[in-house]
Amino acid sequence: MAFLEILLAVILCGVMFLVLASKETLPWNWPFIKMMPTMYLESHKVYDKTTQMLSQNNGTILFRTSWISSNDILVTSDVGNVQHIMNSKFSIYQRGLAFKDVFDFLGDAAFNKSLDEWKEEKKITHAYFRLNDYHKTTPKIIHHTLEKGLIPILDNAAEKDQILDMQSLFNRYMLDATCILGTGFDPGSLRVGFPQTPLLNAMDDIAEAAFYRHILPEKVWKLQRFLNIGTEKKMVGASKTFDRILDEYVSKKQDSSASGPETWTDTSGALLTWFFWQISKNPEVKTKILQEIKQTCPHTASQKHIFSNLDELGKLVYLHSALSEALRIFPTAPFLLRVPNQEDVLPSGHKVNQDTKVMLCSYAMGRNPEIWGEDCCEFKPERWISDKGGIKHFSSTSFVVFGSGPWTCPGRELAFTRMKAVAATILHNFTVHISQGQSIIPGVSAILTMKHGLKVTVSKRWG
């Protein structure tokens, strides 16, 4: 028995070595289990590994999952394929039942709707954004969450020389702002000491489980759910917590007409974390942002100021560009899932059918020199500024993080407004010092977060 155990251990080690050390550009295609071991074992570095493989295979690769799953996964960063999927043949590539299965925890949220339902949701959302109430309500919510939540936490950290996790800070800010906008109720997660927030923990567990639902065969993760094990155990508990708390928030809402578009899937907190890390590595960018704030908002010089006025925020072109650049390199939704409802042939020549999951890799697209030039891995906000000094707009099939064609996200303006308000307020009032020696790597999640957060200390710029 001992010999068999040792032999089995040696075989497994050999298999893992072959999987991880293989120099092939595509994962090892084993009999029966196909590419699933590699996909699972290397899930912790899935973004960079996928980008590398796409660059070595003309922008499109087909992952063979296993004999127990009929769903192979085609991953592409090819602009022609993206145009085909999101625009030219958008009626073929819908979210489908496979999408709703993976994201069943969202119920009927906008993110989980069919194309026809999505179009209706966009009409409602656009109408909401056009209302005068939006232009009155949004600045008030931004100002409230900054003045009563974010700034007191930063003031306290500066006075006590405490280390803060910026990712947790931003996620809490976005949670409170989103709940106030959607339900009128403030959950109060943005408080000194970072009180336990079950809703945030539930959202993290859900995002992790959703990621593994992408790469594991459907039968495998559904068996995990049935047996209540693995990430599916977390998913079940987190979904119950999520539903219970949101029901409480909605029930506390006083005025049902005050609700806006569904925004429970806001990922701006993750992007702000990557943004502050990037400007710490590129101090000249931070200097230019502060210069822009001083020039466009001279009344804020040498005094504490909260940036919540929409006109004021609209003038911060360089800040907008820097956020766009961070989003290009670190898209908060690194993969977009589509499932064809009939057989089709992509411009790249790859054939797909109803059993193929098609994933657009926005992470790899942001690092593609054919799209962004040889300096694609450099942080250069200037690439987003037009010759006339305004925001330069790129094709949505090159910068697909907000979707494209009929699937374009209607909340783009709101997302940038809130991110600019947070970034400008922090940079103007505080100096952020990134703690040395920490490991900055992506987490395993459907949202591109930092695995260990971003630890910082802060100091006040004004008295």
N, C-alpha and C positions, 0 to 999 in steps of 0.2 A: 504493500500500500504506500509506504514512504517513497519507494522508487517511482511509482506512478505519479505521485504528487509532485516529485522533483521534475520528472519528465514533462508533466503538464506545465509546470512553471517555466521550464526552459523553452518549451514550444511557444507559450504565450509571450514570453519576453522576445523571442525571435520574431514572432508576428508583429509585435509592437515596434520593434526596431526596423523591420522592413517597411512598415507603414509610415513611420515618422522620418526615417533616414533616406527614403527613396528619392532619387534625383529626377524621377519622372515629373513632367509638368502637370499630369493629371493623377488623382489618387489611384492607388492599386485597385484593380477591378477583380475582386475575389469571386470564386464560384459561389452561387447561392446568395451570399451576403453582400456581394458586389462592393460598392464603395462606402457602405455605411460605417465600417469601423474607422476609416480615416476621417470621415465627416464628423464623427462623434469625438474621437480622440483629439482632433485638432480644432474643436469648436472654440477653445479659448483664444485662438489667433485666427479666427475665421475671416476677419475683414482683410487683413494684410495678405493672408494666404490666397484668398479668392482673387484679390487684386493682382497678385503675382501670376496666378494661373491664367487669368483673363488676358493679361498683357502678352503671355506666351502662346495664346491660342486665338489670336485675332478677335478678342473681345467677346467670345461666346464659348461656353463649355456645358457639357451635359453630364450631370452626376447620376450614376446608376445607384439606386438605393439598395433594395434587396428583393429576394423572391417573394417575401411576404407583403410587399407593397407594389402596387401597379403604378404608383406615382413617381416617375423619374423627375429630376429637377433640372431645368435648363436655366442657367444664369447668364445674363448678358449685360455688357456695358457699351455695346455697339450703338452709336447714335441712330443709324439707319433702322435697326431693330426697335429701338425705343420709339422712334417716330411712327413706325408701322404699328406697334402694339398700342400706344397711347393715343394716336391720332387717326392714321389712315384706316386701320381696321379695329378701332376701339370697340365696335359692337361685338366683335368676336371675343375680345379679351376682357372679360368682366371679372368681378371678384368671386362669383360662383359659390357653390356649396362648400368647396374645400376651404375657401377663405373664411366663410362663416363658421366652419368647424374650428379652425385655428383660433379665431377671435370670437368664439361664442360668448365669452364673458362680457362683451360689449353690448349684447342684446341688439336693440334696434338703433344704437347710436349712429350718427352720421357716417362715421368711419367704416361702418359695417353694412352699408346699404347697397342695393343693386343700383345699376346705372340710372334707371328711371326714378328710383327713390332718391338717389344722389342729386339728380337735376332739380327735383322739387325742394330738397334741403338747401341747395345753393340759392334758389330763388328766395327762400325765406331768409337765409343768412344775408344775402345782398340787400334785401329790403331793410333788414335790421340795421345794417351798417349805414344805410342812407338816411335813417331817421335822425332827427336832431337830438333825440334822447341819447343816442350812442355817443355823439360828440360832447354831450354834457356829462354823461355817466362815466365814460372811460377815464377822463382825467381825474375825476373825483375818486374813483376806485384806486387808480395808480397812486395818487397823492396820499390817500389814507393808508395803503399798505406800506408805502415807503416811510411816511412820517411816524406811524404808530407801530410798525413792525420792523422793517429792515434797518433803519437808521439807529434806533435804540440798541439793537443787537450789536451793530458795528461800534457804536460809541462805547458800550460796555466792554467789548473785546479790546478796544484801543486803551481804555483806562486801566484795565487789569492785565494787559499784555497776554491775552489768551489766544490759543490757537483755534481757528475756526475751520470747519469744512464748508467751503464755498458751494459745493454741489448740494449739500443738504440745505444750506441757506437759500439757494435759488429755487430748489424744488419746493420748499416751504412757501416762499414768496408766491410762486406761480399757483400753488394749490390754493392759498388764501384768496388771491386775486380772482382765480377762476371760479371758486365757489361763490364768492360775493357777486360776480357777474352773472353766474348761472342760476343762483338760488336766492341771492340777497342775504345769505347767512355767512358770517365769518367764522371759520373753524378755529382760528386762533393758534395755528401751528407755529406762526412766526413770533416767537416769544424768547426772551433771554433764557438761556439754559436749554433751549431746544427740547420742549416737553415731548414725551412719547406721542407719536402720531400714527395710530393704527392704519389710517387710510393711506399714508405714504408707504408704509411697510407693505401693505397689500398690493399697491401699485407696482412696487419693485418685484415682488414675488410673481405677479401676473406677467410682467414683461419678460422675466427669465423663463417662465414656463412657455410663453408664446414663442420664444426663440427656439427652444428645443422641439416644439411642435412643427417648426419649419423643416428641421433636418432629420427628425425621426419619422419612420413610417407611421402612417395614421393608426394602424392596428397596434403598434407598440405603445404609443402614448395613450391610446384609448384603453389598452389593457392596464397601463399604469394607473389611469384614472379609476378603472373598475376595482383594482386592488388597493387603491388609495396609497400609492407609494411614489417615491421620487419627486420630481418637480410638480407632478399632477396633484400630489397631496397638498403641496403649497398652494397650487392654483385653486383647489376646491375651497380651502379655508379662506384664502385671500378674496375670492369672488363673493363669498358670503359676507365678509367684513365690508367689502366695497359696496355691495348692494344695501346692506343695513345702514351704513353711515350716510350714503347718498339719500336714502329714503328719509332719514331723520332731517337732513338739510332741507330737502324739498318740502317736507311737512311743516317746517318752521317758516317757510317763505310767506310773507304777508300779501304780496301783490303778484298774482300769477302772470299779469301782463308784463312784468318787469324782466321776464326771462329772455335771454338772448339765445344765440345759436349754441348747439351742443359743443362744449370745448373740453370734455373730460380727458382728451388725449393730448393735451398741451405738452410739448417737449422742449419748450424754450429754456427751462432751467438747465437742461443738459448742455444746450448750445452755449449759454452764458458761461458755463464752467470751462468749456474748451476755449472760448474767446479770451477769458482772463489768463489762461495758461499761455495762449499764443502771444498776447501782448507783453507778457512777462519775458518771453524769449525774444521779443522784437520791441525793445523800449522806444525806438524811434517812432513806432506806430502810436504808442501811448502819448508821446510828446505831441504828435500832430493832432490827436484827438483833443487834448487839453488846449492846444492853441486854437482849434476850431471852436470849442466851447467859449473861450475867452473872446474871440472875434465876433461870433454870431450872437452871443448873449453877454454883452459887456456889463450889464447890470448885476451879473453874478460874481464879478471879480472880488476876490479876497473875502468872501463871506459864504456861509452855508446856504445851499440852495437845493430845492427839490425840483427835478425836471418832470413836470407832468402836463404842461401846456402843449397841445397838439401842434400848434404853429411853431413853437419853439423847438420841439423835437424834429419837426419836418425840415428845419434848416441844417441839421447835423448830418450833412452828406458824407463826410469822411467816416464818421462813426457807423453810419448805415453800411458803407462799403466794407469796413473792417468786420462787421458782423456777417455780412454776406460772404466774405472771404473765409471766415471761420466755418460757416455753414457749408461752403464748398468742400473744404478739406475734411470736416467732421460732420457730415450730414446726420441729423438726429434720427432719421429713418434710413438706415444704410441699405435696406432692401425693400423693394415694393413688389408685392405678390399679385400675379394675375393668373387666371386659368382659362384657356381657350374653350369655347363651347362647340368647336368643330375642328377638324383637321386643317392645318395651315402650314405654309412654308414661309419662313422668315427671309428677309432680304439677304441674310448671311448664308442662306441655303439650308438651314436646319429645319427639319420637320417636327411639328408638334401635334398633339392630339388632345382629346378631352382628359386623358390621364396624365398629362404633363403639367407640372407646376412651373410657371415661368416667373423668374425673379429678376427684376431690374436692379442692378447693383450701383446705387448712386455713390457709394463710397469709392468704388473703382473709377467711376466716371470723373469724379473730382480730382483724381490723380492720373488722368489720361493726358499725355503730352500732345496727342493728336487733337484734343479739344481745347486745352488750356495753354499749350506751348511747353517748351522744355523746362520752364521754371514752374511747372504745375505743382511741385511739392513745396514751393516757397510761399511764405505768407506775404502777399502783396495786395493790400486794399486798393491800390491805385488802378488795378485792372478793372475795377468796377466804376471808375469815374470817367464820364464822357469828356470829349474835347471842350464842351461848353460848361463843364464843371458840375453837371448833374449826375444822377445815377445812370449808369450804363446797364441796359437790360440785355441779357443773353437769352437765346432760345431755350424754351422750357424743356426741349429734348436733350439739351446739353447740361442744363442745371435743373434736374428733375425732382429736386427735394420737395417742391410744393405740388408735385404732380404735373400733368400736361393734358392739353385738350379738354374734353368734357370732365376729366377727373381732377382738374386744377383745384387746389385747396382754397376755399373762400376766406380763410382766416389769416392770410398772409399779412395784410396791413396791421391787424391787431397784434400779431406776434411781433412784428418789427417795432411797433409803437411801444409795447411793454418792455422789450429787450433794450431799446435805446434809453428808455426812462431809467431803468435799473442801472445800466452801464454808465450813463452820464452822471447820475446822482452819486454813485460810488466813486468814480474817478475824480469828480470835482471836489468831493468832500473828504476823501480818504486816500492814503497811499497804501497799496496792497503789496505785501511782501510774501512771495511764495516760499514755503518751508523747503529747505534743501534735503536731499536724500530720499525723497518719497518716490515710489514707483508709479509712473503715469502710464497706465495701459487701459484699453477698453474693457468693459465688463462684458459678460456673456448675457446679452439681453436683446430684445427686439428694438430697443432704443439705445442709441450710441452714448452710453454713459461712461464715466471713469470708474474702474473697478474699485479703487480704494478712495475715491473722492479726491478733493483738492484742498490740502491743508495750507492755511495762510495765517499771517498775523497782519494787523492793520494799525495805522497811526493816523491821527487827525491832521488835516491840512490847515484847518482854521481853528481858532479858539472856541 
